[in-house]
Amino acid sequence: MNDNVRLTAWVRGRVQGVGFRWWTRATALEIGSLSGYAGNLDDGRVQVVAEGPQPDCERLLDWLRHGDTPGRVDGVTEIWGVPRGGYPGFEIR
């Protein structure tokens, strides 16, 4: 059974210019089974796309919401979907 999912999360707050994308990548690499990216959006949010086992994506989402992140997270909106693949690892965009 394939329990891989795709998490897309939009993180709002003071999350650009503070190392948030680097921290997100480091966290995803620490979890170890995720691929995807963290990228800045023009409106000041950071978009995080992660694919992998659902429990690991949920762990990343929990860290985005409640972890000791750089900057300040005011909120996270997420959607779940089917993985599309194509990510060689977890990168910063």
C-alpha positions as a LaTeX table, in Angstrom:
\begin{tabular}{lrrr}
\hline
Residue & $x$ (\AA) & $y$ (\AA) & $z$ (\AA) \\
\hline
Met1 & 0.00 & 0.00 & 0.00 \\
Asn2 & 1.32 & 3.43 & $-0.96$ \\
Asp3 & 0.63 & 5.90 & 1.82 \\
Asn4 & 2.57 & 8.76 & 0.22 \\
Val5 & 0.82 & 12.12 & 0.04 \\
Arg6 & 1.50 & 15.66 & $-1.13$ \\
Leu7 & 1.29 & 18.47 & 1.41 \\
Thr8 & 1.15 & 22.05 & 0.18 \\
Ala9 & 1.34 & 24.59 & 2.99 \\
Trp10 & 1.32 & 28.37 & 2.92 \\
Val11 & 3.02 & 29.92 & 5.94 \\
Arg12 & 2.26 & 33.52 & 6.81 \\
Gly13 & 3.94 & 35.85 & 9.27 \\
Arg14 & 7.50 & 37.16 & 9.35 \\
Val15 & 8.93 & 34.22 & 7.40 \\
Gln16 & 11.03 & 35.83 & 4.65 \\
Gly17 & 14.59 & 37.01 & 5.19 \\
Val18 & 14.93 & 35.18 & 8.51 \\
Gly19 & 16.21 & 31.72 & 7.46 \\
Phe20 & 12.77 & 30.11 & 7.43 \\
Arg21 & 13.25 & 28.27 & 4.13 \\
Trp22 & 16.65 & 26.96 & 5.27 \\
Trp23 & 15.11 & 25.80 & 8.56 \\
Thr24 & 12.24 & 24.11 & 6.70 \\
Arg25 & 14.67 & 22.27 & 4.43 \\
Ala26 & 16.82 & 21.20 & 7.41 \\
Thr27 & 13.71 & 19.95 & 9.20 \\
Ala28 & 12.53 & 17.99 & 6.14 \\
Leu29 & 15.99 & 16.45 & 5.75 \\
Glu30 & 15.99 & 15.53 & 9.45 \\
Ile31 & 12.66 & 13.73 & 9.00 \\
Gly32 & 14.45 & 11.99 & 6.16 \\
Ser33 & 11.74 & 10.70 & 3.84 \\
Leu34 & 10.40 & 13.91 & 2.31 \\
Ser35 & 11.02 & 15.54 & $-1.05$ \\
Gly36 & 9.82 & 18.92 & $-2.26$ \\
Tyr37 & 10.73 & 22.54 & $-1.66$ \\
Ala38 & 10.24 & 25.73 & 0.34 \\
Gly39 & 9.93 & 28.94 & $-1.66$ \\
Asn40 & 9.16 & 32.60 & $-1.08$ \\
Leu41 & 5.97 & 34.05 & $-2.54$ \\
Asp42 & 5.58 & 37.66 & $-3.68$ \\
Asp43 & 3.00 & 38.36 & $-0.95$ \\
Gly44 & 5.44 & 37.61 & 1.90 \\
Arg45 & 4.37 & 34.03 & 2.57 \\
Val46 & 6.47 & 30.90 & 2.18 \\
Gln47 & 5.04 & 27.97 & 0.22 \\
Val48 & 6.13 & 24.51 & 1.34 \\
Val49 & 5.49 & 21.47 & $-0.84$ \\
Ala50 & 6.39 & 18.12 & 0.71 \\
Glu51 & 5.81 & 14.63 & $-0.61$ \\
Gly52 & 6.31 & 11.43 & 1.32 \\
Pro53 & 4.63 & 9.22 & 3.91 \\
Gln54 & 1.61 & 10.95 & 5.45 \\
Pro55 & 2.88 & 10.70 & 9.06 \\
Asp56 & 6.12 & 12.43 & 8.03 \\
Cys57 & 4.26 & 15.19 & 6.18 \\
Glu58 & 2.06 & 15.65 & 9.25 \\
Arg59 & 5.21 & 15.90 & 11.38 \\
Leu60 & 6.61 & 18.65 & 9.13 \\
Leu61 & 3.27 & 20.49 & 9.22 \\
Asp62 & 3.23 & 20.30 & 13.03 \\
Trp63 & 6.79 & 21.72 & 13.12 \\
Leu64 & 5.72 & 24.54 & 10.76 \\
Arg65 & 2.87 & 25.41 & 13.11 \\
His66 & 4.42 & 24.83 & 16.51 \\
Gly67 & 8.17 & 24.41 & 16.12 \\
Asp68 & 10.91 & 26.81 & 17.13 \\
Thr69 & 10.98 & 28.41 & 13.68 \\
Pro70 & 13.01 & 31.43 & 12.65 \\
Gly71 & 10.95 & 34.61 & 12.40 \\
Arg72 & 7.32 & 34.45 & 13.44 \\
Val73 & 4.58 & 32.18 & 12.11 \\
Asp74 & 1.12 & 33.76 & 12.30 \\
Gly75 & $-0.67$ & 30.89 & 10.58 \\
Val76 & $-0.43$ & 27.96 & 8.20 \\
Thr77 & $-2.98$ & 26.93 & 5.59 \\
Glu78 & $-2.60$ & 23.49 & 4.02 \\
Ile79 & $-4.09$ & 21.27 & 1.39 \\
Trp80 & $-3.46$ & 17.56 & 0.86 \\
Gly81 & $-3.25$ & 15.75 & $-2.43$ \\
Val82 & $-1.74$ & 12.94 & $-4.45$ \\
Pro83 & 2.06 & 13.06 & $-4.91$ \\
Arg84 & 3.23 & 14.20 & $-8.34$ \\
Gly85 & 6.90 & 13.27 & $-7.96$ \\
Gly86 & 9.77 & 14.88 & $-9.75$ \\
Tyr87 & 11.61 & 16.20 & $-6.70$ \\
Pro88 & 15.14 & 14.77 & $-6.31$ \\
Gly89 & 15.28 & 15.89 & $-2.67$ \\
Phe90 & 14.13 & 18.84 & $-0.59$ \\
Glu91 & 15.32 & 22.19 & $-1.88$ \\
Ile92 & 15.04 & 25.91 & $-1.34$ \\
Arg93 & 13.54 & 27.94 & $-4.18$ \\
\hline
\end{tabular}
